[in-house]
Amino acid sequence: MKPIVAIVGRPNVGKSTLINKIARKRIAIVEDLPGVTRDRLYVDAEWLGRDFILVDTGGLEPDTDDPLLKEMMKQSQMAMEEADVILFLVDGRDGLQPADEDVAQILRSSKKPVLLVVNKVDSHKQEENVYEFYQLGLGDPISISAANMLNFGDLLDEICQHFPSEEEYPEDPEVLKVAVIGRPNVGKSSLVNSLLGKDE
């Protein structure tokens, strides 16, 4: 077992870009369209000798009647439940949005360590864009640029500080790892869910 870090936030705030940069390879699909990431995506990552698992999620839209967005919300909530640390990613260019406040309300009741991360702060001149996010009541925001990897070291240091001790996550040498691969929409998620006995 490794610590799990779930990345959540509104659509198009840069979650997939962030996970690709931390994992140092292009795994998550990056498109300027909402709804591209639907299911949870698990990626192995490492920082200064500490291994952990990143979980990419679809955009959180708490107040929606759209069936697809509702399913994405369900997937995000399951990722938050299993996470040791939650990264709440917001968009420094868009500024504070009502949907950010809705997500923050959900996260305040999660009883998990939550790091508020303001993305798309591409220069020191844009740091003033961060201050309004204090209104969310989630502590000091961490400003980054996922695209340019600005402040990544500070962010990863902070993430690792919230991990349980390594003794709580002993590696089981007898665990068999299986990957399910294939083209999109051939039933990979349905197969995995069926094997796990879950409707996820």
PyMOL commands that set and color helices and strands:
alter all, ss='L'
color gray80, all
select helices_A, chain A and resi 15-23+67-82+98-108+124-136+152-161+166-168+188-196
alter helices_A, ss='H'
color red, helices_A
select strands_A, chain A and resi 4-9+41-47+50-56+85-91+114-119+142-143
alter strands_A, ss='S'
color yellow, strands_A
deselect
rebuild
show_as cartoon
